[in-house]
Amino acid sequence: MESSDLGSTVIGGVDTHKQTHAVVALDGTGRLRGSQTFPASGAGYAAIVAWLRAFGPVRCVGVEGTGSYGSGLASHLRKEGVEIVEVNRPNRQARRRHGKSDPADAEAAARAALAGDAVGVPKAQNGPVEIIRLFRLQRRSAIRARTQAANQLHAVVCTAPESLRSSLRGLSLAALLAQVAKMRASQSQDLESATRAVLRALGARWQQLDREVAALDQKLESLVSVAAPDLVALRGVGVEVASALLVAAGDNPERLEREASFAALCGVSPIDASSGKQQRHRLNRGGNRDANRALWVIALSRLQCDGPTKDYMARRVQQGLSKPEVIRCLKRYISREVFEVIRKSYVLALPDALPKAP
């Protein structure tokens, strides 16, 4: 591309917030063309595109926070045919040297896109995988609340009057729930009556949350079986594991050009830590930890019931590797297998193929 053409193109940078977005425009040579703040709304998104195009053809826009505050803007830019680049937050050392402001962060996003430091394609968030992500979020919240209710139930039993504690102490959770469900409300204001009322309410809360989790499990099973049936068919892959891996890949898995990209996304790619004569790799503690755990579950499941995986473990242990190191190798191999299945057999489910709401 000629230098004159570079100067006429525009690279945008956006620092996203809940109420407003700070936007900066650069030309192809890195010269600052303008800076402005827009509301984070549909009208604001349209104004951002019009403002950037007023400087010339838009080559790309670097957006910080495409999965949160920038989700709406990213969706609008995609509909407008504008290339989006996902940008991480600015370098902390640069912030300490030059200070922190929204226009400065937007300019840093634009320069990262211009220099090629930021090349990630954001998730589409417009298909069945986004629905799966939302249901998983609700399910995770319900499970935590259910656990909290169970812990509070046991705590109240521990401090209950002796007449109650003696009959409830030592019971399993299922037996305890059955007992507190039989308790009847009383108009008395004494301590024992209040304790019975609290126990009954906590038990009812646990039961309600348990029904919510069961209903969400059914919805997730239906969605995953439609979105990626071949993924669930893999050995060691259930609905929970498959949904975590699908959410990590997103509705547009083609954005991951190589299987190494998916491995890095899941945090199972070893990181080169060589220096001088010492050549080694270290453990990757980054990436999507939910997807990392899903690969770990697959590896453990196969170590229990898959003959070739057992043989691999025995062979590598005999070579001097520890069991955790072998599991890391297995997770890397499994990520390659999962990536190929997701790329080849993942089909965007049509709206009429999705399960209907009850």
C-alpha positions as MATLAB code, in Angstrom:
seq = 'MESSDLGSTVIGGVDTHKQTHAVVALDGTGRLRGSQTFPASGAGYAAIVAWLRAFGPVRCVGVEGTGSYGSGLASHLRKEGVEIVEVNRPNRQARRRHGKSDPADAEAAARAALAGDAVGVPKAQNGPVEIIRLFRLQRRSAIRARTQAANQLHAVVCTAPESLRSSLRGLSLAALLAQVAKMRASQSQDLESATRAVLRALGARWQQLDREVAALDQKLESLVSVAAPDLVALRGVGVEVASALLVAAGDNPERLEREASFAALCGVSPIDASSGKQQRHRLNRGGNRDANRALWVIALSRLQCDGPTKDYMARRVQQGLSKPEVIRCLKRYISREVFEVIRKSYVLALPDALPKAP';
ca = [
       0.000    0.000    0.000;
       1.327    3.419   -0.963;
       2.172    5.917    1.787;
      -0.481    8.277    0.447;
      -3.078    5.495    0.764;
      -1.877    4.768    4.302;
      -2.385    8.381    5.290;
      -5.955    8.400    3.982;
      -7.116    5.341    5.957;
      -8.367    5.585    9.527;
      -7.631    3.394   12.520;
      -9.975    3.822   15.456;
      -9.413    3.114   19.117;
     -12.145    2.844   21.748;
     -11.938    2.801   25.534;
     -15.317    1.415   26.593;
     -17.273    2.237   29.735;
     -20.776    1.567   30.993;
     -22.249    4.960   30.052;
     -19.778    6.423   27.534;
     -17.088    5.360   25.053;
     -13.937    7.399   24.427;
     -12.922    7.210   20.750;
      -9.693    8.257   19.011;
      -8.957    8.335   15.280;
      -5.467    7.885   13.797;
      -4.422    7.977   10.161;
      -2.379    5.192    8.613;
       0.901    6.866    9.562;
      -0.053    7.154   13.242;
      -0.978   10.839   13.270;
      -3.757   11.754   15.686;
      -6.797   12.984   13.752;
      -9.323   13.479   16.547;
     -10.677   12.423   19.925;
     -14.264   12.453   21.175;
     -16.603   10.816   23.709;
     -19.910    9.215   22.694;
     -22.794    7.713   24.687;
     -22.842    3.933   24.993;
     -26.140    3.470   23.143;
     -27.401    2.536   19.712;
     -27.382    6.155   18.605;
     -23.912    6.575   20.065;
     -22.590    3.545   18.159;
     -23.931    4.957   14.887;
     -22.354    8.323   15.712;
     -18.979    6.645   16.349;
     -18.996    5.002   12.923;
     -20.056    8.221   11.184;
     -17.408   10.236   13.064;
     -14.615    7.796   12.135;
     -15.693    7.621    8.482;
     -15.641   11.401    8.269;
     -11.822   11.161    8.406;
     -11.641    8.587    5.611;
     -12.072    4.843    4.982;
     -11.910    2.926    8.268;
      -9.286    0.176    8.136;
     -10.020   -1.277   11.579;
     -11.075   -0.331   15.097;
      -9.306   -1.500   18.243;
     -11.839   -1.971   21.038;
     -11.018   -2.603   24.679;
     -13.535   -4.789   26.504;
     -15.420   -6.386   23.607;
     -16.858   -8.996   25.966;
     -18.298   -6.538   28.481;
     -18.927   -2.809   28.056;
     -17.840   -2.937   24.408;
     -20.130   -5.825   23.429;
     -22.845   -3.595   21.959;
     -20.351   -1.491   20.014;
     -18.605   -4.581   18.643;
     -21.929   -5.966   17.438;
     -22.758   -2.663   15.709;
     -19.329   -2.417   14.059;
     -19.675   -5.968   12.800;
     -23.016   -5.137   11.201;
     -21.423   -2.078    9.560;
     -18.711   -4.241    8.043;
     -15.925   -2.642   10.095;
     -13.019   -4.873   11.100;
     -12.729   -5.153   14.890;
      -9.549   -5.887   16.811;
      -9.754   -6.964   20.440;
      -7.328   -4.936   22.545;
      -6.109   -5.720   26.052;
      -5.837   -2.987   28.652;
      -2.824   -0.653   28.246;
       0.564   -1.579   29.633;
       0.809   -0.678   33.325;
       4.354    0.645   32.986;
       3.213    3.042   30.262;
       0.348    4.153   32.478;
       2.721    4.932   35.321;
       4.937    6.982   33.025;
       2.265    8.890   31.129;
      -0.759    8.842   33.417;
      -4.263    7.452   32.925;
      -7.182    8.964   31.032;
      -9.922    7.643   28.768;
      -8.610    9.389   25.606;
      -5.108    8.091   26.371;
      -6.432    4.536   26.711;
      -8.396    4.898   23.457;
      -5.287    6.152   21.675;
      -3.287    3.232   23.082;
      -5.934    0.855   21.689;
      -5.722    2.492   18.264;
      -1.910    2.362   18.218;
      -1.944   -1.293   19.274;
      -4.231   -2.059   16.317;
      -2.082    0.038   13.973;
       1.180   -1.613   15.045;
      -0.240   -5.113   14.884;
       0.328   -5.707   18.604;
      -3.393   -6.453   18.911;
      -4.681   -8.912   16.304;
      -7.333  -10.854   18.200;
     -10.788  -11.205   16.680;
     -13.513  -10.807   19.349;
     -16.202  -13.392   19.936;
     -19.343  -12.879   17.900;
     -21.735  -13.322   20.870;
     -24.718  -13.684   18.543;
     -25.492  -17.405   18.393;
     -26.246  -20.528   20.419;
     -22.898  -20.463   22.234;
     -23.766  -17.076   23.706;
     -27.055  -18.587   24.925;
     -25.061  -21.442   26.464;
     -22.756  -18.934   28.170;
     -25.699  -17.097   29.721;
     -27.281  -20.304   31.016;
     -23.918  -21.410   32.431;
     -23.610  -18.072   34.209;
     -27.059  -18.522   35.764;
     -26.290  -22.133   36.692;
     -22.995  -21.234   38.348;
     -24.726  -18.529   40.393;
     -27.514  -20.921   41.431;
     -25.009  -23.596   42.514;
     -23.097  -21.107   44.656;
     -26.317  -19.891   46.266;
     -27.408  -23.500   46.869;
     -24.099  -24.270   48.567;
     -24.422  -21.157   50.697;
     -27.938  -22.171   51.756;
     -26.696  -25.651   52.749;
     -23.832  -24.175   54.776;
     -26.210  -21.785   56.550;
     -28.580  -24.659   57.263;
     -25.830  -26.634   59.022;
     -24.658  -23.508   60.855;
     -28.138  -22.838   62.267;
     -28.384  -26.455   63.422;
     -25.083  -26.075   65.291;
     -26.420  -23.123   67.304;
     -30.029  -24.318   67.656;
     -31.594  -25.049   71.064;
     -30.696  -28.480   72.383;
     -34.182  -29.860   71.781;
     -33.721  -29.239   68.064;
     -29.982  -29.814   67.802;
     -30.146  -33.282   69.331;
     -32.610  -34.486   66.668;
     -30.936  -32.798   63.685;
     -27.248  -33.078   64.482;
     -25.309  -35.615   62.411;
     -27.918  -35.912   59.669;
     -26.877  -35.880   56.027;
     -28.014  -32.952   53.920;
     -30.800  -34.971   52.286;
     -32.090  -36.198   55.653;
     -31.822  -32.720   57.146;
     -33.823  -31.221   54.264;
     -36.504  -33.866   54.737;
     -36.753  -33.086   58.450;
     -36.921  -29.294   58.133;
     -39.537  -29.600   55.382;
     -41.859  -31.234   57.950;
     -41.585  -28.321   60.354;
     -44.682  -26.177   60.627;
     -44.921  -22.435   61.048;
     -45.769  -21.161   64.514;
     -47.076  -17.851   65.847;
     -44.848  -18.118   68.914;
     -41.944  -15.717   69.250;
     -39.669  -17.951   71.322;
     -36.181  -18.984   70.177;
     -37.091  -22.534   69.210;
     -39.997  -21.417   67.016;
     -37.818  -18.811   65.286;
     -35.110  -21.412   64.688;
     -37.650  -23.797   63.159;
     -38.912  -21.040   60.858;
     -35.381  -20.189   59.684;
     -34.502  -23.850   59.107;
     -37.676  -24.389   57.114;
     -37.039  -21.285   54.987;
     -33.425  -22.259   54.286;
     -34.509  -25.773   53.308;
     -37.144  -24.390   50.948;
     -34.530  -22.072   49.414;
     -32.158  -25.007   48.825;
     -34.929  -27.033   47.197;
     -35.903  -24.145   44.911;
     -32.294  -23.588   43.833;
     -31.854  -27.319   43.235;
     -34.865  -27.330   40.910;
     -33.422  -24.301   39.095;
     -30.089  -26.077   38.560;
     -31.846  -29.212   37.283;
     -33.894  -27.167   34.793;
     -30.764  -25.388   33.565;
     -28.987  -28.719   33.138;
     -31.778  -29.851   30.828;
     -31.600  -26.646   28.795;
     -27.827  -26.911   28.443;
     -28.058  -30.546   27.364;
     -30.525  -29.615   24.616;
     -28.441  -26.659   23.420;
     -25.127  -28.514   23.385;
     -26.592  -31.538   21.585;
     -27.806  -29.205   18.817;
     -24.735  -26.951   18.636;
     -21.968  -29.584   18.699;
     -23.130  -33.222   18.796;
     -19.722  -34.554   17.684;
     -18.036  -32.831   20.609;
     -20.269  -34.558   23.156;
     -19.564  -37.864   21.406;
     -15.850  -37.685   22.287;
     -14.650  -39.968   25.062;
     -14.691  -38.200   28.422;
     -16.750  -35.230   27.197;
     -20.091  -34.540   28.865;
     -22.474  -31.623   28.649;
     -20.673  -29.567   31.313;
     -17.267  -30.071   29.699;
     -18.536  -29.499   26.163;
     -20.356  -26.298   27.099;
     -17.227  -24.892   28.766;
     -15.129  -25.609   25.667;
     -17.756  -24.155   23.330;
     -17.959  -20.958   25.369;
     -14.178  -20.628   25.196;
     -14.229  -20.991   21.390;
     -17.227  -18.691   20.930;
     -19.839  -18.466   18.201;
     -17.110  -17.832   15.609;
     -14.445  -20.510   16.174;
     -12.957  -19.663   12.765;
     -11.323  -16.675   14.489;
      -8.842  -19.222   15.916;
      -6.641  -19.880   12.914;
      -4.563  -22.720   14.390;
      -4.954  -25.359   17.040;
      -2.076  -23.710   18.906;
      -4.288  -20.639   19.291;
      -6.985  -22.735   20.954;
      -4.385  -24.363   23.198;
      -3.153  -20.938   24.290;
      -6.755  -19.824   24.831;
      -7.261  -22.799   27.162;
      -3.939  -22.236   28.942;
      -2.432  -25.594   27.948;
       0.333  -24.357   25.650;
       3.760  -24.479   27.323;
       5.496  -21.107   27.444;
       9.118  -20.840   26.346;
      11.277  -19.764   29.294;
      14.722  -20.448   27.789;
      17.735  -18.280   28.505;
      21.326  -18.839   27.401;
      22.271  -22.490   27.596;
      19.163  -23.338   29.585;
      16.382  -24.449   27.268;
      13.071  -25.096   28.977;
       9.335  -24.386   28.977;
       7.202  -23.370   31.908;
       3.588  -23.964   32.866;
       1.027  -21.637   31.283;
      -1.135  -20.156   34.048;
      -3.117  -17.915   31.714;
      -5.984  -18.551   29.353;
      -9.566  -19.529   30.070;
      -9.396  -21.425   33.354;
     -12.874  -22.908   32.896;
     -11.783  -24.465   29.603;
      -8.505  -25.558   31.203;
     -10.454  -27.383   33.898;
     -12.658  -29.009   31.222;
      -9.574  -30.460   29.496;
      -8.325  -31.671   32.885;
     -11.625  -33.494   33.470;
     -11.332  -35.184   30.055;
      -7.760  -36.267   30.811;
      -8.694  -37.767   34.198;
     -11.712  -39.536   32.722;
      -9.621  -41.120   29.987;
      -6.941  -42.166   32.456;
      -9.612  -44.238   34.211;
     -11.301  -45.901   31.243;
      -9.218  -45.447   28.072;
      -6.537  -48.031   27.373;
      -4.263  -45.957   25.076;
      -4.300  -43.077   27.564;
      -3.304  -45.430   30.383;
      -0.469  -46.802   28.259;
       0.699  -43.269   27.465;
       0.779  -42.390   31.161;
       2.799  -45.507   32.007;
       5.269  -44.895   29.168;
       5.894  -41.229   30.035;
       6.237  -41.967   33.750;
       8.836  -44.602   32.885;
      10.652  -41.903   30.892;
      10.973  -39.802   34.039;
       7.986  -37.454   33.905;
       5.768  -36.940   36.930;
       2.040  -37.633   36.715;
       1.105  -33.901   36.745;
       3.525  -33.334   33.854;
       1.980  -36.204   31.893;
      -1.509  -34.792   32.493;
      -0.310  -31.454   31.085;
       0.860  -33.259   27.957;
      -2.482  -35.042   27.715;
      -4.364  -31.762   28.016;
      -2.305  -30.373   25.131;
      -3.118  -33.379   22.930;
      -6.795  -33.284   23.917;
      -7.022  -29.588   23.069;
      -5.820  -30.414   19.552;
      -8.505  -33.099   19.187;
     -11.227  -30.838   20.584;
     -10.223  -27.955   18.320;
     -10.500  -30.082   15.201;
     -13.965  -31.279   16.216;
     -15.175  -27.766   17.003;
     -13.831  -26.355   13.733;
     -15.152  -29.172   11.537;
     -18.445  -30.174   13.117;
     -19.640  -27.119   15.019;
     -22.822  -25.886   13.324;
     -24.552  -22.635   14.234;
     -27.997  -23.733   15.296;
     -30.885  -21.961   13.622;
     -33.361  -20.205   15.926;
     -36.089  -22.752   15.138;
     -33.681  -25.579   16.037;
     -33.177  -24.294   19.545;
     -35.324  -25.691   22.358;
     -38.409  -23.644   23.027;
     -38.863  -21.968   26.378;
     -41.335  -23.746   28.659;
];
